[in-house]
Amino acid sequence: MQKDKRRRKISVFYTLIVFIVLIVLTGFYINNIIVFNNLIRKNKELREKLVQMGLDNYKKKMEIESLTSFIRIKKLVSEKMNMTYNENAIDKREIVVIMKDSIK
């Protein structure tokens, strides 16, 4: 009968150790979930920032294209320097730019 009582007894020390181990493992698990969620959130923010930077880059490229277009440059040159572009000069291999107010 004494052997049965010893078998049935659960040590308080071992019970505390099991609870402490379970608490530590649960803490690690919760910490990993929190870290993982933070990483997912940061990844999403960085992807959104990357998309926004791509759009900004595209807008800048379009602005550069519009500022360096031949039509715009031809207009500025004719307004500020009084020069005109002779459309037929390329075919005839002549001077392409002619001064409006030049003395001939």
N, C-alpha and C positions, 0 to 999 in steps of 0.2 A: 504494500500500500504506500509506503514511503517513496518508492521509485516512481509511482504514478504521480505523486504530488510534485516531485522534482521535474518531471517531464512537462507538466502542465504549467509550471511557473515560467513567466516571461520576465526577463531581467529588465529593470528600468534603464539601466545603462545602455543596453543594446537598443532598446526602444528609442532613447534619446538620440543615439548615433544615427539610426535609420531616419528619424525625423529631420535631423540636421542635414544629412545627405540629400534627402528629398527637397528640403528648402533650398539648399545650394543649387541643385540641379534645376529646380523650378526658376530660381533667380537667373541662372545662365540662359535658360530657355526664353524667359521674358526679355532679358537684355538683348539676345540675338534677334528677337522679333522687332524690338524697338530700333535697333541699329539697321536692320534690313529695311524697315519702313522708311527710315531717314535716308538711306541710300537710294531707294526707289524715288523718293520725293526729289532729292537733289538731281538724280539722273533725268527726271522729267523736266525739271527747271532748266537744266543744261541743254536738253534737246530743244525746248522752246526757245531758249536764247540762241542756239545754233540756227534754228529756222529763221528767227528774226534777223540775225546777222546776215544770213543768206539773202533775205529780202532786201535788206539795206544795201548789201553788196550789188545786187541786181539793179537797184535804183541808181546807185552811183555810176555803174557802168552805162546805164541808159543816159544819165546826165552827161557823162563824158562823151558818149557818142553824139548827143545832140549839140554839145559845145564844139566838137571838132568836125562837124559835118561841113561838106563843101559849100552847101547853100548858105549856111550861116557865115562862114569865112568870106565868101564872095560878097555877101551883103555888107559886112563890116569893112572890107577893103574898099568897096565902092563908096561907102559913106564917109569914112575917115581919111582915106588917101586919094579919093577921086580917081580911082582906077577902075577900068571895066575889063571884063573877060570876053575875048573874042571867041565865039563858039566855033567858027570855021578855021581858026588858026592852026589847030592840031592837024587837020587834014592837009593843009597847005604847007606845013612845017615852017610857019612864020612865028613872029613874036606873039606870045599868048596874052600878055598884059599890056594894055595901052593906057597911057595917062590921058585923062580927059582934057586937062588944061595945059598939056605939054606943047612946047614950041617945036614945030617941025621944020 
